[in-house]
Amino acid sequence: MKFLSTSLSLRDEFVSRRRYLVAYDIRDETRLRRVHKAIKGFGYPLQYSVFICDLDSMEKCVMTWKVGEIINQRVDSVAILDLGECDRRGTECFEFLGKHLRLPNQEPRIL
């Protein structure tokens, strides 16, 4: 098991988590609910159709693939904005007016 623990620690050193703002405009209620549920598995809702997701590159690929399978590419729209590393610009670039939820910390989320 020494090899497994070494490979896991090497993976942790090379995998950085980045903060993404994900917003969507879905034209069909059924797809809207499915997209909301899919993205909720990867992040935290700021508003109904706006999420903050702290993801490594593999998680981003999986999320993009799952959402891409749900949406109608001709009429629906999903924006994924890279805000930077979670502990740097990913927290400094937000400004809110009025009521808002606290931003999540940069710790990994266990599902």
Secondary structure, 3 states (H helix, E strand, C coil): CHHHHHHHHHHHHHCCCEEEEEEEECCCHHHHHHHHHHHHCCCEEEECCEEEEEECHHHHHHHHHHHHHHCCCCCCEEEEEEEEECCCHHHHCCCCCCCCCCCCCCCCCCC
